[in-house]
Amino acid sequence: MMYQVTHRTTFAYTQPVAISHHVLRLTPRSHPRQHCLRSTLTLDPTPSVRSEGIDYFGNPITHLTIQTPHPELIVEAKTLVDVRKPDSMSLDQSPPWDQVVQQLQNPLDSPNLEAQQFMYDSPYITIDD
């Protein structure tokens, strides 16, 4: 299924802003079921500095700095995304719990890297619970 998404935000300030810094998270990340085919950002005013990066979770981010006085900032993102239906999953095909725990023992194993953050105590539950 193809999705064309348009997002527009206008930041209207009560008085002109001399300099502003922004981090945008408007570009979807690609993964096995989702592929971002096209993504464009239109910004007014045009930023003096713009850089692209990836956040901790693998999401694309855009850093902006606008160094000219501006009464508002208009951000428009247009994206074309191809999303595939998830494969049906049978619980009979799910690995046993002890096998999953064993797979998570290697913290540098990239397929399991995202799961590592959930292996520790939280304010609401401890590993022993």
RALIN-V197851 format. One line per field, one symbol per residue. ss: DSSP state (h for helix, s for strand, l for the rest). psi: psi as a letter, one per 40 degrees, with the letter a starting at -180 (. if undefined). burial: + if it has 24 or more other C-alpha atoms within 12 Angstrom, else -. A space follows every 10 residues. Layout:
ss = ???
psi = ???
burial = ???
//
This chain:
ss = lsssssssss ssssssslls ssssllllll sllsssssss ssssllllss ssssllllls ssssssllls ssssssssss ssslllllll hhhlllhhhh hhhllllllh hhhhhhhhll lllllllll
psi = hhhhhhhhhh hhidiihdii hihhgehiii idehhhdihi hhhhihidhh iiahadeehh ihhihheihh eihhhhhhih hhhihiiihh ddehiidddd dddedgeehd deddedeeei iieeiide.
burial = ---------- ---------+ ---++++++- -----+--+- +-+++-+--- ---------- ++-+++---- -++-+++-++ +--------- ---------- ---------- ---------- ---------
//
